[in-house]
Amino acid sequence: MKLSDVLWAKRMSQSDLVKKSKEMCVTPLPSYLISNLCRGKVTNLQVTTLIKICRILDVTPNDILSAKDYMDLFKDNE
């Protein structure tokens, strides 16, 4: 996952993302989730979480996800 790269490019910290989610979202993103996402510890990202992150950061899912995040789901990994 490239979330840490996107945060760096936008000059935001994980804490900034959590704070923005508290301002913008009905159900904010928990800090432990953002930390785990940045460290690559999350293997099953909920669509609602991805939507929140994308909206807060004004990016697309392609900016957050990398091919290696989902290629192991398919038999043909080319």
Contacts in CASP RR format, 6 or more apart in sequence:
PFRMAT RR
TARGET T0000
AUTHOR 0000-0000-0000
METHOD contacts of the structure
MODEL  1
MKLSDVLWAKRMSQSDLVKKSKEMCVTPLPSYLISNLCRGKVTNLQVTTL
IKICRILDVTPNDILSAKDYMDLFKDNE
1 37 0 8 1.000
1 38 0 8 1.000
1 40 0 8 1.000
1 42 0 8 1.000
1 45 0 8 1.000
1 64 0 8 1.000
1 65 0 8 1.000
1 66 0 8 1.000
1 69 0 8 1.000
2 63 0 8 1.000
2 64 0 8 1.000
2 65 0 8 1.000
2 66 0 8 1.000
3 34 0 8 1.000
3 37 0 8 1.000
3 38 0 8 1.000
3 53 0 8 1.000
3 64 0 8 1.000
4 38 0 8 1.000
6 57 0 8 1.000
6 59 0 8 1.000
6 63 0 8 1.000
6 64 0 8 1.000
7 13 0 8 1.000
7 14 0 8 1.000
7 16 0 8 1.000
7 17 0 8 1.000
7 38 0 8 1.000
7 57 0 8 1.000
10 57 0 8 1.000
12 20 0 8 1.000
12 57 0 8 1.000
14 31 0 8 1.000
14 34 0 8 1.000
14 35 0 8 1.000
14 38 0 8 1.000
15 31 0 8 1.000
17 29 0 8 1.000
17 34 0 8 1.000
17 53 0 8 1.000
17 56 0 8 1.000
17 57 0 8 1.000
18 28 0 8 1.000
18 29 0 8 1.000
18 30 0 8 1.000
18 31 0 8 1.000
18 34 0 8 1.000
20 56 0 8 1.000
21 28 0 8 1.000
21 29 0 8 1.000
21 52 0 8 1.000
21 56 0 8 1.000
22 28 0 8 1.000
24 52 0 8 1.000
24 55 0 8 1.000
24 56 0 8 1.000
25 52 0 8 1.000
25 56 0 8 1.000
29 49 0 8 1.000
29 52 0 8 1.000
29 53 0 8 1.000
33 42 0 8 1.000
33 49 0 8 1.000
36 42 0 8 1.000
37 45 0 8 1.000
37 53 0 8 1.000
45 65 0 8 1.000
50 61 0 8 1.000
50 64 0 8 1.000
50 65 0 8 1.000
53 59 0 8 1.000
53 64 0 8 1.000
54 60 0 8 1.000
54 61 0 8 1.000
54 63 0 8 1.000
54 64 0 8 1.000
57 63 0 8 1.000
57 64 0 8 1.000
71 77 0 8 1.000
END
